[in-house]
């Protein structure tokens, strides 16, 4: 009787039954299969004047990301090509790949979409979504004659 190695990725999706590079005896793992479709993880917080959205965008720069607001939906798109420095390189293993994502968020009616701003720092995209200025009701004093 022999033991058979269990590869969970083969049970998850029969179209991804990779028996990759036999020379190096490498099997793809589930993380590699999903690498091309990962969405950035986000945190959304709120304070008195803003909603703040932070998204993980490792390795991306401002030119790799586009943000738009349309019909109350914030859409963040990112695309980064991984290019080698020399075209004559012969890879034995190449796990670096292009990254691409698109993620959308329905915005609250309280967001002032004309004043949305964004910046990226150390692989973290920060989007500030200002709230509409709430006009406080004006108290009118009633006077008698």
Order of alpha helices (4+ residues) and beta strands (2+ residues): alpha-alpha-beta-beta-beta-beta-beta-beta-beta
